[in-house]
Amino acid sequence: MSKRYLIMATALYLSLLPITLGFAGAPDTAAQAAPLPSAASGDAAAKHAKRTACLKEAKAKKLVGAAKTSFVKNCVAVP
């Protein structure tokens, strides 16, 4: 009878796996730093706007981890 429970537990685990992987790929909004209030110059505002646009593009492409970091660095560096 324990073999039956093992099969049922494995089936449950495998059915829930895509859901848990979906949560793991979700963006972590708490890790994003808020803009500094002292960065009121136009240059800082332009850099922030460019980075925000790059982050939105990375999100649209569903990039995560190192791929997202690399993409954002390259995107911000492009004039």
N, C-alpha and C positions, 0 to 999 in steps of 0.2 A: 504494500500500500504506500510505502514511502516513495517508490518510484513514480507513482501517480502524482503525488504532491510536488515532486521535483519537476515533472513535466509541466504541471499547471503553473508553478512559480516561474519557470523559464518562459513560458508563453506570456505570462503577465509582464515580466520584465521586458521581453522583446517588444511587446505591444506599447509599453510606455516609453521606450527608448527614444523614438522620434520626438516625443513631446519634451523630454528633458533636454535633448540636444537643441531643440528650438529655443528654450530658455537660456541655454549656455551661449547661443549666438546673439542674444538680444543685447543692444547697446547699453552700456552702463552710464546712465545720465548723471549719477552722483559723482562720478570720477572726473567730470569735466569741470575745470576751474572757471570761476566767474571772472569777468573782465575787471581789471583794476580801475577804480574810480579816478585815480590820478593820471591815467593814460588818456588825457583829453586832447592831445595834439592830433592833427589831421593824419599824420603819418601812422600813428598807432591805430587810429580808427580804420584806416585803409588796410593795414595788415590784419586787423581783427576781421574785417569784412571778407578779405580774401581767404583767410583760414576757415571762416564759417562756411563760405561757399565750397571750399575743398572738402570739408567734413560732410556737408550735405551730399556732395557728389559721391564720396566714398560710401556713404550710407545707401545711396541709390544703387550703387554697384554691389552692395552687400559685402563689402570688404571687412575683414576682422583681423585683429592681431597684428603681426608684423607686416602683412600686406597692406593693411590700412595705414599704419604708421609710415611706411615707405611711400605710399601713394600721396599722403598729405604733405610729407616733406618735399617731394618732387613738385607737387601742385603749387605749393606756396612759393617755391624757389623760381617758378616760371614767371617772367614779368608780365 
